[in-house]
């Protein structure tokens, strides 16, 4: 199979990095599958296949399995020979859920970040945080009053319409029958509300690598609350800085950051009631201006994940599965960035 893949193909360095990260997870893989029973798909191949899905914008697992069967590049990356039989897409889905049960994707994400740290590609002092809406795999017609088992009014047909005109709907009183973890949310005033999740990242400012990532319910406070939790999980006690947009300019977020010895370089929102929580002692320094310029790069992984990756609209349901897809997409971003930085 090696002879079919050009020596300078961009997947080669990504596979080397991924293989190094997977080696450190052998202790976890050994306990995933039972010694007896029906033969399962090796977890390493599952992970490589999911990464291919992210890197090549493959929209479904059925299409992924089909392309692995006839694409020699994909076979080589996953670790299959020309004669190896490719698994059925339903078997792939079942085995993927086993990775979810053993929290393999978060462990792999941590290993990839450790690889970047080992290669001195990370800043340990300067970070940026942000969140993005991820459209859920559920329609507005599934959003019904809680406890209501009656289908919404429809005009008939296989995908009939429904009239919600004049109906007040909120996350306190309604939920999606298709995905109960999804929440109605919108990007801003005047924007349409959609059933969504939120993805959160902490980016180191030197090279734009993601050091922490998580998905959550789409609520008004989720961006700040999850950001605090992710920042608290970063090792080290030295003074650090964190850049963020105006949505993070609240007294609670600023106080939480300072309690963790983190200087909040948050964009000032002088129009909020009571004024900005960031005073002149922070915003007057040159470091604050640098953080405000660098923090804009935190949008790049989101843009990449929604155009190349799988997070514009996820094809799974439930917070745990959405979190797995989001973290795998950020793994793909990190490996792609690391490949570029090491060239």
C-alpha positions as CSV (number, residue, x, y, z in Angstrom):
1,X,0.0,0.0,0.0
2,X,2.9,2.4,0.6
3,X,3.7,2.4,-3.1
4,X,0.3,3.9,-3.9
5,X,0.7,7.0,-1.7
6,X,3.1,9.7,-2.9
7,X,6.0,10.4,-0.4
8,X,4.9,14.1,-0.1
9,X,1.2,13.5,0.4
10,X,-0.1,15.7,3.2
11,X,-1.7,12.8,5.0
12,X,1.7,11.2,5.7
13,X,2.8,13.6,8.4
14,X,-0.7,13.6,9.9
15,X,-0.6,9.8,10.1
16,X,2.8,9.9,11.8
17,X,1.5,12.3,14.4
18,X,-1.7,10.3,14.9
19,X,0.2,7.0,15.3
20,X,2.4,8.5,17.9
21,X,-0.7,9.7,19.9
22,X,-2.4,6.4,19.5
23,X,0.6,4.5,20.9
24,X,0.1,6.2,24.2
25,X,-3.5,5.0,24.4
26,X,-2.8,1.2,24.2
27,X,-3.6,0.9,27.9
28,X,-7.1,2.2,27.1
29,X,-7.6,0.2,23.9
30,X,-6.7,-3.1,25.7
31,X,-9.8,-2.8,27.9
32,X,-12.4,-1.7,25.3
33,X,-13.3,-5.0,23.7
34,X,-14.0,-8.4,25.3
35,X,-11.7,-11.4,24.7
36,X,-14.5,-13.5,23.4
37,X,-17.6,-12.9,21.2
38,X,-18.0,-11.4,17.8
39,X,-15.0,-9.8,16.3
40,X,-15.0,-6.0,16.6
41,X,-13.3,-3.2,14.6
42,X,-10.0,-2.3,16.2
43,X,-10.3,1.1,17.9
44,X,-7.3,2.5,16.1
45,X,-9.0,1.9,12.7
46,X,-12.2,3.5,14.0
47,X,-10.3,6.6,15.0
48,X,-8.4,6.9,11.8
49,X,-11.7,6.4,9.8
50,X,-13.4,9.2,11.8
51,X,-10.5,11.5,11.3
52,X,-10.8,10.9,7.5
53,X,-14.4,11.8,7.8
54,X,-13.4,15.2,9.3
55,X,-10.5,15.9,6.9
56,X,-12.3,15.0,3.7
57,X,-15.8,16.4,4.5
58,X,-17.5,12.9,4.3
59,X,-21.1,13.6,5.3
60,X,-22.1,10.2,6.5
61,X,-20.8,6.9,7.9
62,X,-22.4,5.0,5.0
63,X,-20.5,7.1,2.5
64,X,-17.3,6.8,4.6
65,X,-17.4,3.0,4.5
66,X,-18.1,3.0,0.8
67,X,-15.2,5.3,0.0
68,X,-12.8,3.3,2.2
69,X,-13.7,0.2,0.2
70,X,-12.5,1.6,-3.1
71,X,-10.1,4.4,-2.2
72,X,-6.5,3.1,-1.7
73,X,-5.4,6.3,0.1
74,X,-8.2,5.8,2.7
75,X,-7.3,2.1,3.0
76,X,-3.7,3.0,3.6
77,X,-4.5,5.6,6.2
78,X,-6.9,3.4,8.1
79,X,-4.5,0.5,8.1
80,X,-6.3,-1.9,5.7
81,X,-4.7,-3.9,2.9
82,X,-6.1,-4.2,-0.6
83,X,-7.7,-7.6,0.2
84,X,-9.1,-6.7,3.6
85,X,-12.9,-6.6,3.8
86,X,-14.4,-3.3,4.9
87,X,-16.9,-3.4,7.7
88,X,-20.6,-2.6,7.3
89,X,-21.6,1.0,8.2
90,X,-24.0,-0.3,10.9
91,X,-21.2,-2.2,12.6
92,X,-19.1,1.0,12.4
93,X,-21.8,2.9,14.2
94,X,-22.1,0.3,17.0
95,X,-18.3,0.2,17.5
96,X,-18.1,4.0,17.5
97,X,-20.4,4.1,20.4
98,X,-18.0,1.9,22.3
99,X,-15.3,4.5,21.9
100,X,-17.8,7.0,23.4
101,X,-18.5,4.8,26.4
102,X,-14.8,4.6,27.2
103,X,-14.2,8.3,26.6
104,X,-11.5,7.6,24.0
105,X,-11.8,10.8,22.0
106,X,-11.1,13.1,25.0
107,X,-8.0,11.0,25.8
108,X,-6.9,11.2,22.2
109,X,-7.4,15.0,22.2
110,X,-5.2,15.3,25.3
111,X,-2.5,13.2,23.7
112,X,-2.5,15.3,20.5
113,X,-2.1,18.5,22.7
114,X,0.8,16.7,24.6
115,X,2.5,16.0,21.2
116,X,2.3,19.7,20.4
117,X,3.7,20.6,23.8
118,X,6.6,18.1,23.3
119,X,7.4,19.8,20.0
120,X,7.3,23.3,21.7
121,X,4.4,24.5,19.6
122,X,2.3,25.8,22.5
123,X,2.3,29.0,24.4
124,X,1.8,28.3,28.1
125,X,0.9,31.8,29.1
126,X,-1.4,33.4,26.5
127,X,-4.8,32.0,25.5
128,X,-8.1,33.0,23.9
129,X,-11.6,31.6,24.4
130,X,-14.7,31.6,22.3
131,X,-17.8,29.6,21.6
132,X,-19.9,28.9,18.5
133,X,-23.4,27.5,17.8
134,X,-23.6,24.0,16.3
135,X,-26.9,23.3,14.5
136,X,-28.6,20.2,15.9
137,X,-29.9,17.2,13.9
138,X,-33.5,18.1,14.7
139,X,-36.2,20.1,12.9
140,X,-38.3,22.9,14.3
141,X,-41.4,20.8,14.0
142,X,-40.0,18.5,16.6
143,X,-40.0,21.3,19.2
144,X,-43.1,20.8,21.2
145,X,-44.4,21.6,24.7
146,X,-42.7,19.4,27.4
147,X,-44.7,16.3,28.2
148,X,-46.8,16.7,25.0
149,X,-46.8,13.4,23.1
150,X,-49.2,14.8,20.4
151,X,-47.5,15.5,17.1
152,X,-47.5,19.2,16.0
153,X,-50.2,20.3,13.5
154,X,-49.2,19.4,10.0
155,X,-50.5,20.0,6.5
156,X,-49.9,16.3,5.6
157,X,-47.4,14.6,3.4
158,X,-44.1,12.9,4.1
159,X,-42.6,16.2,5.3
160,X,-45.6,18.3,5.9
161,X,-45.5,21.9,7.1
162,X,-46.5,23.1,10.5
163,X,-47.8,26.6,11.5
164,X,-46.3,28.0,14.7
165,X,-47.5,31.5,14.1
166,X,-48.4,33.3,17.4
167,X,-47.1,30.4,19.5
168,X,-44.7,31.4,22.3
169,X,-41.9,28.9,22.5
170,X,-38.9,28.8,24.9
171,X,-36.5,26.2,26.3
172,X,-38.3,26.4,29.7
173,X,-41.6,25.2,28.3
174,X,-40.6,23.3,25.1
175,X,-38.2,20.6,24.0
176,X,-37.3,18.7,20.8
177,X,-38.8,15.2,20.5
178,X,-35.9,14.2,18.2
179,X,-33.1,15.5,20.4
180,X,-33.9,16.4,23.9
181,X,-30.5,17.9,24.5
182,X,-30.8,20.5,21.8
183,X,-31.8,24.0,22.7
184,X,-33.4,26.8,20.7
185,X,-30.8,29.5,20.2
186,X,-29.8,32.3,17.9
187,X,-26.5,34.0,17.0
188,X,-27.8,37.6,17.7
189,X,-30.6,40.0,17.6
190,X,-32.6,39.7,14.4
191,X,-31.3,36.3,13.6
192,X,-33.4,33.2,13.3
193,X,-33.5,30.8,16.2
194,X,-32.5,27.2,15.6
195,X,-32.2,24.0,17.6
196,X,-28.5,24.0,18.5
197,X,-25.6,23.0,20.7
198,X,-22.6,25.2,21.6
199,X,-18.9,24.3,21.0
200,X,-16.2,25.9,23.2
201,X,-12.5,26.1,22.7
202,X,-9.4,27.5,24.5
203,X,-6.7,28.4,22.0
204,X,-3.1,29.1,22.7
205,X,-2.1,32.4,21.0
206,X,1.3,31.5,19.5
207,X,0.2,29.1,16.8
208,X,-3.5,28.9,17.1
209,X,-3.7,25.4,18.4
210,X,-6.7,24.3,20.5
211,X,-5.7,23.1,24.0
212,X,-9.2,22.6,25.4
213,X,-12.5,21.8,23.7
214,X,-16.0,20.9,24.8
215,X,-19.6,21.0,23.6
216,X,-22.5,22.0,25.8
217,X,-26.2,22.9,25.8
218,X,-26.8,26.2,24.0
219,X,-27.8,28.6,26.9
220,X,-27.1,32.3,27.4
221,X,-24.4,31.7,30.0
222,X,-22.8,28.6,28.5
223,X,-20.0,30.5,26.8
224,X,-18.7,32.0,30.0
225,X,-19.4,29.1,32.3
226,X,-17.7,26.5,30.1
227,X,-14.8,28.8,29.4
228,X,-14.1,29.1,33.1
229,X,-14.3,25.3,33.6
230,X,-11.9,24.8,30.7
231,X,-9.4,27.4,31.8
232,X,-9.4,25.9,35.3
233,X,-8.4,22.6,33.8
234,X,-5.2,24.0,32.3
235,X,-2.2,22.9,34.3
236,X,0.2,25.5,35.8
237,X,0.1,28.2,38.4
238,X,2.0,31.0,36.5
239,X,0.2,34.2,35.6
240,X,-1.6,33.8,32.3
241,X,-3.8,36.0,30.0
242,X,-7.0,35.1,28.2
243,X,-8.5,37.1,25.3
244,X,-12.2,37.1,24.6
245,X,-14.9,39.1,22.9
246,X,-17.5,41.4,24.5
247,X,-19.8,38.6,25.4
248,X,-17.3,37.7,28.2
249,X,-17.3,41.2,29.6
250,X,-19.2,40.4,32.8
251,X,-18.1,40.9,36.5
252,X,-18.5,37.2,37.2
253,X,-16.2,36.0,34.4
254,X,-13.6,38.6,35.1
255,X,-13.6,37.7,38.8
256,X,-13.4,34.0,38.1
257,X,-10.4,34.6,35.8
258,X,-8.5,36.7,38.4
259,X,-9.2,34.1,41.1
260,X,-7.3,31.6,38.9
261,X,-4.4,34.0,38.4
262,X,-5.5,34.7,34.9
263,X,-5.5,38.3,33.6
264,X,-8.8,38.8,31.5
265,X,-8.0,40.6,28.3
266,X,-11.7,40.8,27.4
267,X,-13.0,43.3,24.8
268,X,-14.7,46.2,26.6
269,X,-18.4,46.4,26.3
270,X,-19.0,50.0,27.4
271,X,-22.7,49.9,26.3
272,X,-23.7,47.4,29.0
273,X,-25.6,48.5,32.0
274,X,-23.1,49.5,34.7
275,X,-20.2,49.8,32.2
276,X,-17.4,47.4,31.3
277,X,-16.0,45.1,33.9
278,X,-12.5,45.8,32.4
279,X,-11.0,48.9,33.8
280,X,-8.1,51.1,32.5
281,X,-5.5,49.2,34.6
282,X,-5.9,46.3,32.3
283,X,-6.8,47.8,29.0
284,X,-4.0,50.4,29.0
285,X,-1.2,47.8,28.6
286,X,0.3,46.8,25.3
287,X,-0.3,43.1,26.2
288,X,-4.1,43.8,26.2
289,X,-3.9,45.2,22.6
290,X,-1.8,42.2,21.5
291,X,-4.4,39.8,23.0
292,X,-7.2,41.5,21.3
293,X,-5.5,41.1,17.9
294,X,-4.5,37.5,18.5
295,X,-7.9,36.4,19.9
296,X,-9.5,36.8,16.5
297,X,-7.7,33.6,15.4
298,X,-9.9,31.6,17.7
299,X,-12.6,31.9,15.0
300,X,-10.4,30.0,12.4
301,X,-11.0,26.5,13.9
302,X,-14.7,27.1,13.9
303,X,-14.7,28.2,10.3
304,X,-12.5,25.3,9.3
305,X,-14.8,22.9,11.3
306,X,-17.9,24.2,9.6
307,X,-16.6,24.2,6.0
308,X,-14.2,21.2,6.1
309,X,-15.2,19.4,9.2
310,X,-18.5,18.1,10.6
311,X,-19.8,20.8,13.0
312,X,-21.9,23.1,10.8
313,X,-24.8,20.7,11.5
314,X,-24.0,17.5,13.3
315,X,-25.4,14.2,12.1
316,X,-25.7,12.7,15.6
317,X,-28.1,13.3,18.5
318,X,-27.4,13.8,22.2
319,X,-24.8,15.9,24.0
320,X,-22.3,13.1,24.5
321,X,-22.2,12.3,20.8
322,X,-22.1,15.9,19.7
323,X,-19.2,16.5,22.1
324,X,-17.3,13.5,20.5
325,X,-17.8,14.9,17.0
326,X,-16.7,18.4,18.1
327,X,-13.6,17.2,19.8
328,X,-12.7,15.0,16.8
329,X,-13.0,18.0,14.6
330,X,-10.7,20.0,16.8
331,X,-8.2,17.1,16.7
332,X,-8.3,17.3,12.9
333,X,-7.6,21.0,13.1
334,X,-4.7,20.6,15.5
335,X,-3.1,17.8,13.4
336,X,-3.4,19.9,10.3
337,X,-1.9,22.9,12.0
338,X,0.9,20.9,13.5
339,X,1.7,19.5,10.0
340,X,2.0,23.0,8.6
341,X,4.1,24.3,11.5
342,X,6.6,21.4,11.2
343,X,7.2,21.8,7.5
